[in-house]
Amino acid sequence: MEVYIKDNSGDPASPINGKINGLFFMAKNSNGQPPHDSPFGEYRIQIPANVLLSMAPNLYFVDFYCMNGKTHYVTLVMTKPGSSTDDYCRDRLLPLSPNNPFLFRRGSKWYVNVTPYILVELFYTEDINIFEMTEEHGAILRKGIPPPPNCRGRSTPGGKPKNRMCTKCNLPRPARY
């Protein structure tokens, strides 16, 4: 899987829109299994979090947004130390420790702090060799995954902006002096 340029989904003021390359992963599971459907298309690769974190351990908070006013997304960027993408993110984004409010370890397992209305997505900034992931790191590749109801199963060209009317993920305008 080759990285691609981050589109304009999410907050239009996000400093990574159109600036860095990566691959999106949804960090959501129940009892170690991903959801039965996928809004991202019919193919799914499930990669253990510790594998991705060992290859790109630097974490940054970049976005909190919704598209419909109900479900909110938290976007974290994962970078390889010393990479040009890491340099870019370090200068512009909020760094997170490996144990943060969104992605954290308990014992030997990684967890995400999600509810039905808050989801964590990871923007992983390195190419991924699918053969290596499945053969050497225990990743699982599945195809024929259906999209959820009311979903096309593919992204919107150019991205889908956040909901401008949401009172939870839009900051109020500052008062004029």
Secondary structure in CASP SS format (residue, H / E / C, confidence):
PFRMAT SS
TARGET T0000
AUTHOR 0000-0000-0000
METHOD secondary structure of the structure
MODEL  1
M C 1.00
E C 1.00
V C 1.00
Y E 1.00
I E 1.00
K C 1.00
D C 1.00
N C 1.00
S C 1.00
G E 1.00
D C 1.00
P C 1.00
A C 1.00
S C 1.00
P C 1.00
I C 1.00
N C 1.00
G C 1.00
K C 1.00
I C 1.00
N E 1.00
G E 1.00
L E 1.00
F E 1.00
F E 1.00
M E 1.00
A C 1.00
K C 1.00
N C 1.00
S E 1.00
N C 1.00
G C 1.00
Q E 1.00
P C 1.00
P C 1.00
H C 1.00
D C 1.00
S C 1.00
P C 1.00
F C 1.00
G C 1.00
E C 1.00
Y C 1.00
R E 1.00
I E 1.00
Q E 1.00
I C 1.00
P C 1.00
A H 1.00
N H 1.00
V H 1.00
L H 1.00
L H 1.00
S H 1.00
M H 1.00
A C 1.00
P C 1.00
N E 1.00
L E 1.00
Y E 1.00
F E 1.00
V E 1.00
D E 1.00
F E 1.00
Y E 1.00
C E 1.00
M C 1.00
N C 1.00
G C 1.00
K C 1.00
T C 1.00
H E 1.00
Y E 1.00
V E 1.00
T E 1.00
L E 1.00
V E 1.00
M E 1.00
T E 1.00
K C 1.00
P C 1.00
G C 1.00
S C 1.00
S H 1.00
T H 1.00
D H 1.00
D H 1.00
Y H 1.00
C H 1.00
R H 1.00
D H 1.00
R H 1.00
L C 1.00
L E 1.00
P E 1.00
L E 1.00
S C 1.00
P C 1.00
N C 1.00
N C 1.00
P C 1.00
F C 1.00
L E 1.00
F E 1.00
R E 1.00
R E 1.00
G C 1.00
S C 1.00
K E 1.00
W E 1.00
Y E 1.00
V E 1.00
N C 1.00
V C 1.00
T E 1.00
P C 1.00
Y C 1.00
I E 1.00
L E 1.00
V E 1.00
E E 1.00
L E 1.00
F E 1.00
Y E 1.00
T C 1.00
E C 1.00
D C 1.00
I C 1.00
N C 1.00
I H 1.00
F H 1.00
E H 1.00
M H 1.00
T H 1.00
E H 1.00
E H 1.00
H H 1.00
G C 1.00
A C 1.00
I E 1.00
L E 1.00
R E 1.00
K C 1.00
G C 1.00
I C 1.00
P C 1.00
P C 1.00
P C 1.00
P C 1.00
N C 1.00
C C 1.00
R C 1.00
G C 1.00
R C 1.00
S C 1.00
T C 1.00
P C 1.00
G C 1.00
G C 1.00
K C 1.00
P E 1.00
K C 1.00
N C 1.00
R C 1.00
M C 1.00
C C 1.00
T C 1.00
K C 1.00
C C 1.00
N C 1.00
L C 1.00
P C 1.00
R C 1.00
P C 1.00
A C 1.00
R C 1.00
Y C 1.00
END
